Amino acid sequence: ARTLQLVFKQSFNCSPREWIRRRRLLLARERLLSGDRRVTVATVAASSGFTRFGAFAAAYARLFGESPSETLQRQRTIGS
C-alpha cells in the first residue's frame, strides 16, 4: 500500500485521496456549469459525493477561487 501511495504521489503529485477529491470537485464544477436550471449547489455537492456542504464549498473555493454559488450564478447570468 505504501509503495502504491509513493508511486501515485510521484506520478500525480498528490495522494490517491486528494486525486479523488479533485476529480469529484471537477465533476461538481462541470455540473454547475452545465446550464441546467434545475441544478442547485446542494444537489451538485450531494451527487458529487460530498455530505458536508460547508466542507464542499470551502474545498471548491480553494481549488477554483470562487464559491460554488458564484460559479452557478455566473453561469446563469451568462446563459440568460
N, C-alpha and C positions, 0 to 999 in steps of 0.2 A: 504494500500500500504506500509506503514512504517513497519507494522508487517511482511509482506512478505519479505521486504528487510532485516530486522533483523534476521529472521529465515534463510534466504538464506545465510547471512554472517556467521552465526553460523555453518551452515552445510557445506559450501563450502569455507569458509574463504576469500570470495570476494563478491563484489556486483554482481547482475544479469548482469549488463552491462559488467563488467570485465570478467565474466564467458563466456559470448557470444563472447567477443573479443578473449579470449584464445582459444575457440573452433574453431573460424574462422582461427586463426593463426596455430593451429594444423592441420586443414584441408589443409591450404596452404602448410605446410611442407610436408604432405603426397603427395600432388600433385607434389611438387618439387622433391621429392624422388622417384617418380613413374617410372622414367627411360624413359618416353615418350620424344622423341627427339623434338617434336613439342611444348613442354612446354616452356614458357618464364616467367620471373618474372612478367612482366606486365599482362599477361593473367591470371596467378595464382592469383595475387593481385585482379584483377577485378572480377574474378569468385568466390573469397572468400569474396566479399562484400566491398572491400577497394577501395575508389575513389581517395584518395590522396596517391600516390605511395611512396613519401618520408616518410609519417607517417607510412605506412605499413612496409617499410624497417627498420625504427627505432624501431617499436614495435617488429618486428620479431627478430632483433638483440638483444634487451633486453631480450627476452624470451629464445632464443636459443644460444646466444653467438657468432653468426656469421650472416653475411648478407644473404638475400635470394639468391643473385647471387653466394655467396660462396657455399651454400648448393647445388645449381643447378650444379655448375662447378665440385664440388667434386663428385657428383653422376654421372655426365657424364664421369669423369675420371675413376671411379670405374667400370662403365658399359661398358667401351671400351674394 
